[in-house]
Amino acid sequence: MSTRALAAEILIQVVHQGQSLTSALESRLPGLPGANDRAFVQALCYGVSRWYWRLEKLLTLLTRKPIKDERIHMLALLGLYQLRYMRVKPHAAVGETVASAGPRSWAKPLLNGVLRSYQRGQTGWEARCDEDETAALAHPGWLTECLRRDWPDRYRELLANNNGAPPLTLRVNRRRLTRERYVERLENEGIMARTSESCPSALTLEQALPVEAIPGFAEGDVSVQDGAAQFAADLMDLGPGLGVLDLCAAPGGKTAHLLETCPDLGALVAVDVSAERLCRVRENLDRLGLDATLIAGDATRPADWWEGRPFDRILVDAPCSGTGVIRRRPDIKLLRQPNDIPQLARNQQRILDAAWSLLAPDGQLLYATCSVLHAENEETIGRFLACHADARELPIDAGWGIPVRHGRQILTGMEGFDGFYYARLEKSA
């Protein structure tokens, strides 16, 4: 099977079967023997997912009636993506995409006609595409409206940042070395990086590398983690002997950072509903030489796994819409639906309520999401405070993000970070 045909099948799994792009790629890419082919398929799938709404409009303009065959439809989008966004030679983009139709001989003249027509009048087709807001912004209309409502002065910047390529940011393991020393090591190997002023453990590579090529990664000197997610450890106000619970912990980046920040915690328990995803947590901890108690359990049903001893600190890294990490997971624009947001907010409320019952008096809870929507962030915290007389909000005095009614919000692109939200709560004695 050609790389383009494989990309079409993977995208069908995402668009028509509702599978995440990550899992679809993981299930299909290992079958390709060459690293270059795997990288090409991944680039195609991420690119079409990112620009799907624009490519769909272009295809509508270029055809007299919809292409009902799912594979041919996806191949058309893949061909348009190559011509518009990739450095693939145009004759190869057209010829190889047409050839990928395989035994569907009827589709080859159709694909050839669509792609050649776009080539001949690209400027005009793109101008017509820009007349449609969904196509111009490359986001579904409902999501654009949510962002416009919540961030009327910033939503266009947010949308543009969502469509950009994400940086590769590392977290330096300061138990092992200083950030300055690691930067020197990178420079000695010809790798350029920029440091973050607001996050002392973060640095961003000027050019992304595979993890196996990152100096010191295998040894545990650094981990891949966006700078916005690295604020969690400092906000937890950790100290020796404290018992810490990390809820919804997979894949374990924050779990590891908590242990790196305060290695003499009394205990750290990491809970996730997925036993499979907890294997990723264990792999991350093993690479870093760290240990924690891992429990597969539902955060809304602690009676099934809690041993009865209250925790001094709790991190609720709540499942959310992921609207702050769309640039890393562009399939969110395809998979998320409007009714997901209130359902997620209700689940976040249930997790918070359950977590609160596990928190010791005078204990602190940090609520975090990678969402930029008020409904999942400050509104969730506002409802929680209104229902819990023993809860009070602790201020977040920081130079990053922006203060909101409750907590602090980082919008996608601020300091190069992903979109993220934090709120700190304390339980009265």
Long-range contacts (C-beta under 8 A, 24 or more apart in sequence): 2-96, 2-99, 2-100, 3-32, 3-37, 3-40, 3-41, 3-44, 4-44, 4-75, 4-78, 4-96, 4-97, 4-100, 5-71, 5-75, 5-100, 5-102, 6-31, 6-32, 6-41, 7-41, 7-44, 7-45, 7-48, 7-74, 7-78, 8-71, 8-74, 8-75, 8-78, 8-100, 9-71, 9-74, 10-41, 10-45, 11-45, 11-48, 11-49, 11-74, 11-77, 11-78, 12-70, 12-71, 12-74, 14-45, 14-49, 14-331, 14-334, 14-335, 15-52, 15-74, 15-334, 16-70, 18-335, 20-329, 20-331, 20-335, 21-45, 21-46, 21-49, 21-329, 21-330, 21-331, 22-329, 22-331, 43-86, 44-78, 44-81, 44-82, 46-330, 47-81, 47-85, 47-86, 48-74, 48-77, 48-78, 48-81, 49-330, 49-331, 49-333, 49-334, 50-138, 50-163, 50-330, 50-333, 51-81, 51-84, 51-85, 51-138, 51-163, 52-77, 52-138, 52-330, 52-333, 52-334, 53-134, 53-135, 53-137, 53-138, 53-139, 53-140, 53-333, 54-129, 54-135, 54-136, 54-138, 55-80, 55-81, 55-84, 56-135, 57-129, 57-132, 57-134, 57-135, 58-84, 58-118, 58-125, 58-126, 58-129, 58-135, 59-114, 61-125, 61-128, 61-129, 62-114, 62-117, 62-118, 62-125, 63-114, 67-110, 69-104, 69-107, 71-101, 71-104, 72-101, 72-104, 72-107, 72-110, 72-111, 75-100, 75-101, 75-107, 75-111, 76-110, 76-111, 76-114, 76-115, 79-111, 79-114, 79-115, 80-114, 80-115, 80-118, 83-115, 83-118, 83-119, 83-122, 84-122, 84-126, 90-119, 94-119, 138-163, 138-333, 139-333, 140-333, 142-337, 142-338, 143-323, 143-333, 143-336, 146-323, 146-338, 146-341, 146-373, 147-323, 147-372, 147-373, 150-372, 150-373, 150-374, 151-372, 151-411, 154-411, 157-411, 157-413, 158-372, 158-411, 158-412, 158-413, 158-419, 161-327, 161-411, 161-412, 161-413, 162-326, 162-327, 162-330, 162-333, 162-412, 163-327, 164-327, 164-413, 165-327, 166-226, 166-325, 166-327, 166-328, 166-418, 167-204, 167-205, 167-208, 167-416, 168-204, 168-205, 168-208, 168-209, 168-224, 169-202, 169-203, 169-204, 169-205, 169-224, 169-225, 169-226, 169-227, 169-416, 169-417, 170-202, 170-203, 170-204, 170-205, 170-214, 170-222, 170-223, 170-224, 170-225, 171-201, 171-202, 171-222, 171-223, 171-224, 171-225, 171-230, 171-253, 171-257, 172-201, 172-202, 172-203, 172-221, 172-222, 173-220, 173-221, 173-222, 173-223, 173-260, 173-288, 174-200, 174-201, 174-260, 175-260, 175-263, 176-220, 176-221, 177-221, 179-203, 182-216, 182-221, 182-222, 185-215, 185-216, 186-215, 189-215, 191-215, 196-227, 196-415, 196-416, 197-399, 197-415, 198-227, 198-398, 198-399, 198-400, 198-415, 199-227, 199-230, 199-231, 199-400, 201-230, 201-257, 202-227, 202-230, 204-416, 218-287, 220-287, 220-288, 220-289, 223-253, 223-256, 223-257, 223-284, 223-288, 224-253, 225-253, 225-257, 226-325, 226-417, 226-418, 226-420, 227-415, 227-416, 227-417, 227-418, 228-324, 228-370, 228-400, 228-410, 228-417, 228-418, 228-419, 228-420, 229-253, 229-254, 229-368, 229-370, 229-418, 229-420, 230-257, 231-398, 231-400, 231-420, 231-422, 232-257, 232-258, 232-315, 232-317, 232-366, 232-368, 232-422, 233-257, 233-258, 233-260, 233-261, 234-261, 235-366, 235-396, 235-422, 235-424, 236-261, 236-313, 236-315, 236-364, 236-366, 237-313, 237-364, 238-262, 238-265, 238-313, 240-264, 240-265, 240-266, 241-265, 241-266, 242-266, 242-312, 242-313, 243-267, 243-269, 243-309, 243-310, 243-311, 243-312, 243-313, 243-360, 244-268, 244-269, 244-311, 244-312, 244-313, 244-314, 244-315, 245-269, 245-271, 245-311, 245-313, 245-314, 245-315, 245-355, 245-358, 246-270, 246-271, 246-292, 246-314, 246-315, 246-317, 247-271, 247-299, 247-314, 247-315, 247-316, 247-317, 247-351, 247-355, 248-272, 248-273, 248-299, 248-316, 248-317, 248-318, 248-319, 248-351, 249-278, 249-281, 249-294, 249-317, 250-274, 250-277, 250-278, 250-280, 250-281, 251-277, 251-280, 251-281, 251-284, 252-280, 252-281, 252-282, 252-283, 252-284, 252-285, 253-284, 254-315, 254-317, 254-368, 255-281, 255-284, 255-285, 255-292, 256-284, 256-285, 256-288, 256-290, 258-315, 259-285, 259-288, 259-290, 259-291, 259-292, 260-288, 260-290, 266-312, 267-293, 268-292, 268-293, 269-293, 269-295, 269-311, 270-294, 270-295, 271-295, 271-296, 271-297, 271-299, 271-305, 272-296, 272-297, 273-297, 273-298, 273-299, 299-351, 299-354, 299-355, 300-347, 300-350, 300-351, 300-354, 301-354, 302-354, 302-355, 302-357, 302-358, 306-358, 310-358, 310-359, 310-360, 310-361, 310-363, 311-358, 311-359, 311-360, 311-363, 312-360, 312-363, 312-364, 313-363, 313-364, 313-365, 313-366, 314-355, 314-358, 314-359, 314-363, 314-364, 314-365, 314-366, 315-365, 315-366, 315-368, 316-351, 316-352, 316-355, 316-365, 316-366, 316-367, 316-368, 317-368, 317-369, 318-347, 318-348, 318-351, 318-352, 318-367, 318-368, 318-369, 318-376, 319-344, 319-347, 319-348, 319-351, 320-344, 320-348, 320-369, 320-370, 320-371, 320-376, 321-371, 321-373, 321-376, 322-370, 322-371, 323-370, 323-371, 323-372, 323-373, 323-419, 324-369, 324-370, 324-371, 324-372, 324-410, 324-411, 324-412, 324-418, 324-419, 324-420, 324-421, 325-370, 325-412, 325-418, 325-419, 326-412, 327-412, 327-418, 328-418, 341-373, 341-375, 341-376, 342-375, 344-376, 345-375, 345-376, 345-379, 345-380, 348-376, 348-380, 349-380, 349-383, 349-384, 352-380, 352-384, 353-384, 353-387, 356-384, 356-388, 356-391, 356-427, 359-427, 360-427, 361-427, 361-428, 361-429, 362-426, 362-427, 362-428, 362-429, 363-426, 363-427, 364-394, 364-424, 364-425, 364-426, 364-427, 365-424, 365-425, 365-426, 365-427, 366-422, 366-423, 366-424, 366-425, 367-407, 367-421, 367-422, 367-423, 367-424, 367-425, 368-420, 368-421, 368-422, 369-420, 369-421, 370-418, 370-419, 370-420, 370-421, 371-419, 371-421, 372-409, 372-411, 372-412, 372-419, 372-421, 374-404, 376-421, 377-404, 377-406, 377-407, 377-409, 377-421, 377-423, 378-404, 378-405, 378-406, 378-407, 378-409, 378-421, 378-423, 381-406, 381-407, 381-423, 381-425, 382-406, 384-425, 385-425, 390-427, 390-428, 391-425, 391-426, 391-427, 391-428, 392-425, 392-426, 392-428, 393-423, 393-424, 393-425, 393-426, 394-424, 394-425, 394-426, 395-424, 396-422, 396-423, 396-424
